[in-house]
């Protein structure tokens, strides 16, 4: 295990921080992919994406997918725990909506170091993210693809 900071010497070992930070990003992506790695949850998520930022009531999701309400509740809970959907009570209904910012973050995470900076699919990723700009939550711009070769997101 690498040494930690030694205040007397002013030495700071950044490797543990980088390792924990990088793993945290990987764990977050794994959680999201795990939530989508089920046919029914993927179907529900895609339905919410089609519905747009206004989302759908749980009853309508159940009607459109044919998933029993108790099963749907468990599926939506897993998607919510992964940070892929939001829920908001409106009267007697709970409205679920896809978190487009989380999807954008996941795409950028997958593609941020694409092809070692060589032109390839970055233009396709940028075009896909541009199509999602209409769905950016209020107060947050849609995420841009990484500037090629920089690994930066904007």
C-alpha positions as CSV (number, residue, x, y, z in Angstrom):
1,X,0.0,0.0,0.0
2,X,1.3,3.5,-0.9
3,X,2.2,5.9,1.8
4,X,-0.1,8.7,2.9
5,X,0.9,12.3,3.3
6,X,3.7,13.1,5.7
7,X,3.0,16.6,7.0
8,X,6.7,17.0,8.2
9,X,8.1,16.5,4.7
10,X,5.3,18.1,2.8
11,X,5.1,14.9,0.7
12,X,1.7,14.0,-0.6
13,X,1.1,10.7,-2.2
14,X,-1.6,11.3,-4.8
15,X,-1.8,7.7,-6.0
16,X,-4.3,6.5,-3.4
17,X,-6.6,9.5,-4.1
18,X,-6.4,8.9,-7.9
19,X,-7.0,5.2,-7.5
20,X,-10.0,5.8,-5.2
21,X,-11.4,8.5,-7.5
22,X,-11.0,6.4,-10.7
23,X,-12.5,3.4,-9.0
24,X,-15.5,5.5,-7.7
25,X,-16.2,6.5,-11.3
26,X,-15.9,2.9,-12.4
27,X,-18.2,1.7,-9.6
28,X,-20.8,4.4,-10.5
29,X,-20.8,3.2,-14.2
30,X,-21.0,-0.5,-13.1
31,X,-24.0,0.4,-10.9
32,X,-25.8,2.1,-13.9
33,X,-25.0,-0.8,-16.3
34,X,-26.1,-3.4,-13.7
35,X,-29.5,-1.6,-13.5
36,X,-29.9,-1.6,-17.3
37,X,-28.7,-5.2,-17.6
38,X,-32.2,-6.6,-17.2
39,X,-34.6,-6.8,-20.2
40,X,-37.6,-5.4,-18.2
41,X,-35.6,-2.5,-16.6
42,X,-34.1,-1.7,-20.0
43,X,-37.6,-1.6,-21.5
44,X,-38.9,0.7,-18.7
45,X,-35.9,3.0,-19.1
46,X,-36.2,3.2,-22.8
47,X,-39.9,4.0,-22.4
48,X,-39.0,6.8,-20.0
49,X,-36.4,8.1,-22.5
50,X,-39.1,8.2,-25.2
51,X,-41.4,10.1,-22.8
52,X,-38.9,12.9,-22.4
53,X,-38.3,15.1,-19.4
54,X,-42.0,15.1,-18.3
55,X,-41.8,11.4,-17.6
56,X,-44.7,9.0,-17.1
57,X,-46.9,8.0,-14.2
58,X,-46.2,4.5,-12.7
59,X,-49.6,3.3,-13.8
60,X,-49.0,4.2,-17.4
61,X,-45.6,2.6,-17.4
62,X,-47.3,-0.6,-16.1
63,X,-50.0,-0.4,-18.8
64,X,-47.5,0.2,-21.6
65,X,-45.0,-2.5,-20.6
66,X,-47.4,-5.1,-19.1
67,X,-45.3,-5.3,-15.9
68,X,-47.3,-6.0,-12.8
69,X,-47.3,-2.9,-10.4
70,X,-45.4,-4.6,-7.6
71,X,-42.7,-5.9,-10.0
72,X,-42.6,-2.5,-11.7
73,X,-42.1,-0.8,-8.3
74,X,-39.0,-3.0,-7.7
75,X,-37.6,-2.3,-11.2
76,X,-38.1,1.5,-10.8
77,X,-36.5,1.4,-7.4
78,X,-33.3,-0.2,-8.9
79,X,-33.2,2.3,-11.7
80,X,-33.6,5.1,-9.2
81,X,-30.9,3.7,-6.9
82,X,-28.6,3.7,-9.9
83,X,-29.3,7.3,-10.5
84,X,-31.0,6.7,-13.9
85,X,-34.5,7.9,-13.0
86,X,-36.2,10.5,-10.8
87,X,-39.6,10.3,-9.2
88,X,-41.9,13.0,-8.1
89,X,-45.3,12.7,-6.5
90,X,-48.1,14.6,-8.3
91,X,-51.4,14.2,-6.6
92,X,-52.0,10.5,-6.3
93,X,-49.5,9.5,-9.0
94,X,-45.8,9.1,-8.9
95,X,-44.2,10.4,-12.1
96,X,-40.9,8.8,-13.2
97,X,-38.5,10.4,-15.6
98,X,-35.2,9.4,-17.1
99,X,-32.2,11.3,-15.9
100,X,-30.7,12.4,-19.2
101,X,-27.7,14.0,-17.5
102,X,-26.8,10.6,-16.0
103,X,-27.0,9.0,-19.4
104,X,-24.8,11.7,-20.9
105,X,-22.3,11.2,-18.0
106,X,-22.2,7.5,-18.7
107,X,-21.6,8.0,-22.4
108,X,-18.8,10.5,-21.7
109,X,-17.3,8.1,-19.2
110,X,-17.2,5.3,-21.8
111,X,-15.8,7.5,-24.6
112,X,-13.5,10.0,-22.8
113,X,-10.3,8.2,-23.6
114,X,-11.4,6.9,-27.0
115,X,-8.8,5.8,-29.5
116,X,-5.9,7.6,-27.7
117,X,-6.9,10.9,-29.3
118,X,-7.1,9.7,-32.8
119,X,-10.2,10.8,-34.8
120,X,-12.7,7.9,-35.0
121,X,-16.1,7.9,-33.2
122,X,-15.8,11.2,-31.3
123,X,-17.9,12.9,-34.0
124,X,-20.6,10.3,-33.6
125,X,-20.6,10.6,-29.8
126,X,-20.8,14.4,-30.1
127,X,-23.7,14.1,-32.5
128,X,-25.5,11.7,-30.1
129,X,-25.0,14.0,-27.2
130,X,-26.2,17.0,-29.2
131,X,-29.5,15.2,-29.9
132,X,-30.0,15.0,-26.1
133,X,-29.6,18.8,-25.5
134,X,-33.3,19.2,-25.6
135,X,-33.6,17.0,-22.5
136,X,-31.0,18.7,-20.3
137,X,-32.5,19.5,-16.9
138,X,-33.1,23.1,-16.1
139,X,-30.0,24.9,-14.9
140,X,-27.7,22.4,-16.5
141,X,-26.4,22.3,-20.0
142,X,-26.2,19.1,-21.9
143,X,-22.8,17.5,-21.5
144,X,-20.4,17.8,-24.5
145,X,-18.3,15.0,-25.7
146,X,-14.6,15.2,-24.6
147,X,-12.4,17.5,-26.6
148,X,-10.5,15.1,-28.8
149,X,-7.3,13.9,-27.1
150,X,-7.9,15.9,-23.9
151,X,-10.1,13.6,-21.9
152,X,-12.0,16.7,-20.8
153,X,-15.7,17.0,-20.7
154,X,-17.6,20.2,-20.8
